[in-house]
Amino acid sequence: MDYATLLSTIQAYAENDFPDTPGSGGLTSTEQIDTFIKQAEKRIYNSVELPNFRKNQVGNFTASNRFLTVPTDWLATYEISVVDADGKYNFLSNRETNFLRESFPDPTVEGLPQYYAIFDDTTLVVGPVPDASYVTEMHYFYQPESIVTASTTWLGDNFDQVLLYGALLEAATFMQSPEDVIVVYKGRYDEAFGALKILGEGKNRSDNYRNTPIQIPVG
């Protein structure tokens, strides 16, 4: 389901074109529905882990600089590794900044980084301070571009039902719909989201070689 289809489907299901009225906060019909869609996307992206919401980026540590700038779309880190002089990947352990300050109090004592901590929303700090320029590889979580601006997304192509009912829940809340309508939307959303979660945190993390597939008795 692409953006245009999603927008018209929301209008049809809600039986509302969401016109620009005093109660719309000055938003146009499209802007109102775009808000419902974006809120639904955020709810989904923050509630399930999928390979499609992961990125990998190669960067560099600079000698004598303990800070590393994260990608602009970074939200959380899965893992960080440093490639040493022998080409070996060394994975850094996540710690708090006070741990790094206590463990490596002298910034002039440098070495191969072993730990990292979140310094602020754009920067990580490592310890010990790098003694040379190292290649670093970060595997991290990000929120994909919204279907509102991208027109098509992985979620819209593969799990449009969870996106549709997530947006309809937001629309129903906005319209102050009857409780029975919200219950129906919530039930359909939960059903679709459950299937998405099974894919992202079940099927994508197992295989039949190491895990016995579910079998349903017959006869």
ChimeraX attribute file (.defattr): number of C-alpha atoms within 10 A of each C-alpha:
attribute: neighborCount
match mode: 1-to-1
recipient: residues
	/A:1	21
	/A:2	17
	/A:3	19
	/A:4	12
	/A:5	12
	/A:6	22
	/A:7	21
	/A:8	13
	/A:9	15
	/A:10	20
	/A:11	17
	/A:12	11
	/A:13	11
	/A:14	17
	/A:15	9
	/A:16	12
	/A:17	15
	/A:18	19
	/A:19	14
	/A:20	15
	/A:21	11
	/A:22	8
	/A:23	11
	/A:24	15
	/A:25	9
	/A:26	12
	/A:27	16
	/A:28	14
	/A:29	17
	/A:30	15
	/A:31	15
	/A:32	19
	/A:33	24
	/A:34	19
	/A:35	16
	/A:36	24
	/A:37	28
	/A:38	19
	/A:39	16
	/A:40	21
	/A:41	23
	/A:42	14
	/A:43	14
	/A:44	19
	/A:45	16
	/A:46	12
	/A:47	11
	/A:48	16
	/A:49	17
	/A:50	16
	/A:51	11
	/A:52	13
	/A:53	15
	/A:54	17
	/A:55	18
	/A:56	13
	/A:57	12
	/A:58	12
	/A:59	15
	/A:60	14
	/A:61	21
	/A:62	16
	/A:63	15
	/A:64	17
	/A:65	17
	/A:66	19
	/A:67	19
	/A:68	19
	/A:69	15
	/A:70	20
	/A:71	16
	/A:72	9
	/A:73	14
	/A:74	16
	/A:75	13
	/A:76	14
	/A:77	16
	/A:78	12
	/A:79	15
	/A:80	21
	/A:81	21
	/A:82	23
	/A:83	17
	/A:84	16
	/A:85	12
	/A:86	6
	/A:87	9
	/A:88	10
	/A:89	15
	/A:90	16
	/A:91	18
	/A:92	17
	/A:93	15
	/A:94	17
	/A:95	15
	/A:96	13
	/A:97	18
	/A:98	11
	/A:99	15
	/A:100	19
	/A:101	14
	/A:102	9
	/A:103	11
	/A:104	16
	/A:105	13
	/A:106	11
	/A:107	14
	/A:108	12
	/A:109	13
	/A:110	18
	/A:111	14
	/A:112	20
	/A:113	24
	/A:114	18
	/A:115	21
	/A:116	24
	/A:117	20
	/A:118	19
	/A:119	15
	/A:120	10
	/A:121	12
	/A:122	14
	/A:123	13
	/A:124	16
	/A:125	22
	/A:126	27
	/A:127	27
	/A:128	25
	/A:129	26
	/A:130	23
	/A:131	18
	/A:132	17
	/A:133	16
	/A:134	19
	/A:135	17
	/A:136	19
	/A:137	19
	/A:138	19
	/A:139	17
	/A:140	20
	/A:141	23
	/A:142	19
	/A:143	17
	/A:144	18
	/A:145	14
	/A:146	18
	/A:147	22
	/A:148	20
	/A:149	10
	/A:150	11
	/A:151	15
	/A:152	16
	/A:153	19
	/A:154	14
	/A:155	21
	/A:156	20
	/A:157	11
	/A:158	12
	/A:159	16
	/A:160	17
	/A:161	19
	/A:162	24
	/A:163	27
	/A:164	25
	/A:165	25
	/A:166	28
	/A:167	27
	/A:168	26
	/A:169	26
	/A:170	20
	/A:171	24
	/A:172	18
	/A:173	14
	/A:174	13
	/A:175	14
	/A:176	11
	/A:177	13
	/A:178	10
	/A:179	11
	/A:180	9
	/A:181	15
	/A:182	18
	/A:183	12
	/A:184	13
	/A:185	20
	/A:186	16
	/A:187	13
	/A:188	18
	/A:189	20
	/A:190	15
	/A:191	14
	/A:192	19
	/A:193	21
	/A:194	14
	/A:195	13
	/A:196	21
	/A:197	17
	/A:198	13
	/A:199	16
	/A:200	16
	/A:201	14
	/A:202	12
	/A:203	13
	/A:204	13
	/A:205	12
	/A:206	13
	/A:207	11
	/A:208	9
	/A:209	7
	/A:210	7
	/A:211	9
	/A:212	9
	/A:213	11
	/A:214	7
	/A:215	6
	/A:216	5
	/A:217	5
	/A:218	4
	/A:219	2
